[in-house]
């Protein structure tokens, strides 16, 4: 099932996407995640709506290094445990919305990633049960002000600007194995990142167990699972698209703040 959050006129709602048509559903996100929703029986075309971020996370937890290929690209040793940081909820935007290039930065990078969307409250879950708490998966872009990253010593400032967490285009709830998906990133139509999540250093279930041992994951929270090799800068006007097998394609344009 493809779960979308969309806007049509003054209406904002969740819906189920089938054959390029959206059927709005009743209920809030937590009810929908539990399967406690009803289809309205009405339909609208995907072409006639604006897609919003598919969820409203209380927090976005990100992995600093989770692909063997990216570690090799950066000439870094493989981490023994996941390296995590957070983006604020104010960084979240949906597919088609603009990424704003902040005036503080001279270089803004794309990072194509698989996003995991929680469907239930998770606290100290084991790797064996972790995926039971997942609602589904989405595309995610860990946008980074690269030139600001070394200055701070932490990553939250360089990666936490408003609009720096594009998510979408929807949540795909039927993904048999999140650690075996093809992931591609395109800059202005040119393939710049291409890998499989089989290259994950830490599989998704291990990540969820590790994170939930520290903090409670709530329905709608998103875990960005790291980026593969091929990261690079964007210029104003560039469009970066992320295409993940079995999920969909997320696309966003970078614009200067004053535009």
N, C-alpha and C positions, 0 to 999 in steps of 0.2 A: 504494500500500500504506500502511495505517495501522499504524505500529509503536507499541505501547503497552508501558509498564512498569507492573506491577500487583502487588498483594498480595492473596492469598486465604488466610486463616488464617495459618499460619506461613510460607507459600511466597511468595517474591518472584521474579518472572520477567519476561522479555520475551515478547511475543506479537504476533500479527497479528490485527487487528480486522476482521471481516467480518460484516455484517448483525447487529450488536449481539452477536456472539459472538466470544470471544477464543480463538485457538488458540495455546497456549504453544509457544515455539521453543527450541531448544538453542543454546548458545554464549554468549560474552560480547558486549559491545557492539561491540568492534572486529571480531569475526568476523561478527556480524550486518550491520554496515556494509559489509563486503566481500561480502556475500551468501553467506557460508559458514555456513549454519545449516540445521537440519532441523525441519520441523513435526512435532509429537508425535502428531498425529492425535486428540488429546483437545480438548475444548471446554469453556468455561465462559461463563456469561452475563455481559455487561457490568454487569448490575445486581447481581451477586453478588460483585464485587471492589471494592477500593479502588484508584483510579488514583494512581500515584506520578508524580513528575516523569519525563518520558519519557527523560531521559538524566541522567548525572552529570558535568557539565562540570568540567574542571580550572579553567576561568575563564569568566566571562561578560563579553563586551566590549559596551559600549553606545555609542550615538550620541547626542551632546548636542543636536544640531539637524540634522534631516534631512528636514523637510517644509517646503515653501515657505509653506504655510498657517500652520504653527506659528511660523515666523519672523515672518510678518506679525502674528500674534496677539501675539507678545512684542515687537513693534516693533524687531526685530533685523535687521541686514544678513545676507545669505546668506553662509555661510562659504565660503572659497576651497578649503579642504581639510576632510576629516571631523574633527569634534571627538569624541575618544573618551575613555572612562573605563571602569573595571572594577568589577564586583560580585564578592564572594567566593563560592566554591562553597557556603558555609554559608547564603547568602541564598535558595538554590533550594528551592522547594516545588512540589507538584503541584496539579492541579485539585481543588477541594473542600477543600483544606487552608486553615487560617486564616492570614491576615496579622496579625501582632502589632503593635499600636500601641505604640511604645516610650515610656516615661515622659518621656524627654528632649524629646519633640516635642509641639507643640500642633496641628500640621496635617500630616496624611498624605494625599498625593495619589495618584490613579491615573494611569497613562499606558499606553494600549493600544498594543501594538507587534507587528510581525512578527518572529518569531525564526527565525534561520537555524542549523541544526544541522550541524556538520561531520561528514563521514563518513571523511575521510582526513587524514593529516598534511599540512599546507600551509605552505610556507615560500617566500616571494618568488615567488608565483604571479602570472601576468599576468591582466588582466581577461578576456582571451579564454578562458583555461582555468580560471578561478576556480570557476565553477559545477560543474565536474567533481569538485570536492572536497567538494561538499555532499551530505549524506545526504537531507535534507528540511527541512521547515519546520513551525513550531509557533506557537502564540499565546504572547505574553509580556507581562508587566505590569512596567514599570519604576517600582515603588513608590518614592515619594520623601517624605522628611520635609522639606517645603518650607521651613519656618521655620528649619531648620538649614543649608540650602544656602548662603545668603549669608554666614553667620558664618565658615565654614571657608575660603572662597575656592577650595576644591576640592570635588568632588562625591561622593567616595567615602564619606564619613561619612554624609551625608544619604541616600544611596541604597544603602548597604551593610549595613543592619541585617539580622539573621536574619529570614527569611521575605519579604524585599523583592524577590525575583525569582521570582514564580510563572510556571511553564511548563506547557504542555499544551494540550489533554488528551492528545495523542499527537503523533507525528512523521508528517506526510504526505509520502511520498517522491515522489508524482506531482503536481508543480506545474509546469506548462509555463513560466510566466513570473512570477517573484516580484515583478516591478515593474509588475504589472497585476492587482492583487487588491483587492477591496472589503474594508475594515476598519471594524468598528463597535465602539463601546464603550457599555455600558449600566450605569447606576448605579441599582440597585434597579428594573430593568426599563425605565428611561427612557433613551432614546437621547441620549448626550452627546458622542460622538465618531463621526464618519462621514466617510470619505474613501476615496481609492484610492491604492495605492502608486505610481501614475503620478506622484504629487506628490513623490516622493523627489527630494531635491537630488542625492544620490549613489546611483546604482543599486547593487544588491546586489553585482554582480561587481566594481565599482569599490571598494566597501568592503572586500571580502575581499582584493583585491590590495593595497590601502593598508595594512591591518592586518598582513597576512602579511609585508610588507616590514619590519615592526618586530619582530614576535614570531611564533613558530611556533604555528600553530593545530593542535590535536590532535583526534582523533576524539571526538565528544561535546561539544566546546566550542560555545558558543552566542553568536551575535552578535544583539543587540537593535538593530533598524534605525531607531530613532527614533519619536517619537509625533506624531500630527497635532494640529490645533487641538482645543480643548475640554477640556483638562486641568482638574482641579478636586479639591477635598477630599472625603475620605470621613469619615464618623462611625462610631463603634463600632456594630456591627450591620449596617452597609451591606454589600451584595454588589455587586461589580463583575464584569461579564462582558465578555469580548472574543470577538467572532465574526468570523472571517476566512474569506472565500470559499474554498471548496474544501479547507479545513483542518479547522475545528471550532470549538468554543466552550470557553473557559477561564473558570471562575468561582471566586471566592474571597471570603470574608467577612472584614471587619476586626473584630478584637476587642481589647479592652484587655489589656495584659500580665497583669494580676492575675486575669483571668478564665480 
